[in-house]
Amino acid sequence: MRCVHWRRVPLDLAREAREKSAAPYIDRAVQCQLAAHDGGEHFGLLTDAGAYGTALWLRWHGTDETELVVLPDCPEVAPGSDGEGCCLFADHVKQHTWEDALEEVSCPG
């Protein structure tokens, strides 16, 4: 199950995200894309970063600290010949998006 935490994207970071990517539109709020967790850092996908295999994420901790980070895509895929790729970033701590057996999860975007 996905984390239930959402975060509004501050205007200055939304502007910076548009400058760093080719995306004409950045969502005003993002949901943490990690598996359910109680605390620590949260990560909401904003857009592809432009460079192959990277994406622009909003990282936040608590209610005050937010920043834009460019992270490499997770290289893992589900077993099998038609394995679905993980929609998270490399080195995420918990399960891959395709390992969530409780609900159908699709990559945002």
N, C-alpha and C positions, 0 to 999 in steps of 0.2 A: 504494500500500500504506500502511496506517495505521501510525503510530508504535507501537512495542512497549512503551513505558514506561507503567507503572501506578503509582498512588500511593494509599496508605491515606488516608482522610479523617480528620484528627484529630478527636477527640470534641468539642472546643470549637467547631470549624468546622462540624461536622455539626449541632450544636445551633443555632448561629447561622443556618445554611442553612434549617433547619426554621422558624425564627422569621421569616425573610425571604421565605418562599414559602408557598404553600398546600399544598405536598406533605406528606403525613403520613409519608413515608419517604424517607430519603436513603441512597444506596448507601454502604457502608463503604469501598469502593475504586473508583477510576475509571481508565479507560485514556485516555491522551492521544488526542484526536480529530483531531489534525493529521496530515498526510501524514508518512511516515517522515522523520525528521531526527535528526541525531546529538546535538546539544546545544541549549542555550538554554532558552527557556521551554516548558513543557508545559501543556496545557489539557484538563481532563476535565469533561464536562458533568454537572452535578448535577440541575438541574430548570429548568423555566420560571420566570422571575422574578416572574410575576404581571402585570407591565406588558406590554401587547401588543408583540411584536417584540423581546423581550429574554429572556435566559436567565442563570441563575446558574452560574458556572464555578468550578472549583478550578484555580488557577494555581500552578505550582511550578517551581522552578529548583534543580537539584541535589537533595540529600537533606534539607535543613533548611528552606528557605524555602517556605511555602505560604500562600495567601490566597484569600479569596472575592472574586470580581469579577462584577459585573453588566455584561454586554456586549450590544450590539444584534445581532440576527440578521443574517447575511449576506443581502443582498437579491438575489443572483445566482441565476438559474435556468438550467438546461440549454437549449440551443437546441431549437426545435420547439414545436408547439402544446401538447404535454403535458409540457413540460420539468419535470424534478424540481428542487426547490429545494435549495440548499446547506444542509447541516445544521450549519455552523460559524457563527462570529461575523463581523461586519463587519471588514474590514481584516486578515483572516488573511493570512499571507504566501505560502503555497504554493497548490497546486491546490484546487479546490472538490471536495466529496465526490462529485459526479456525474462528475468527470473521471477517476476511478480506473478505468481499463479492465482492470486485472489481476484485480480481484475484485469481487464484488457487495457494495456498501456500503449499509447502511441506517442511518437516523438512530437513535441510541440513544434509549431511553426508552420 
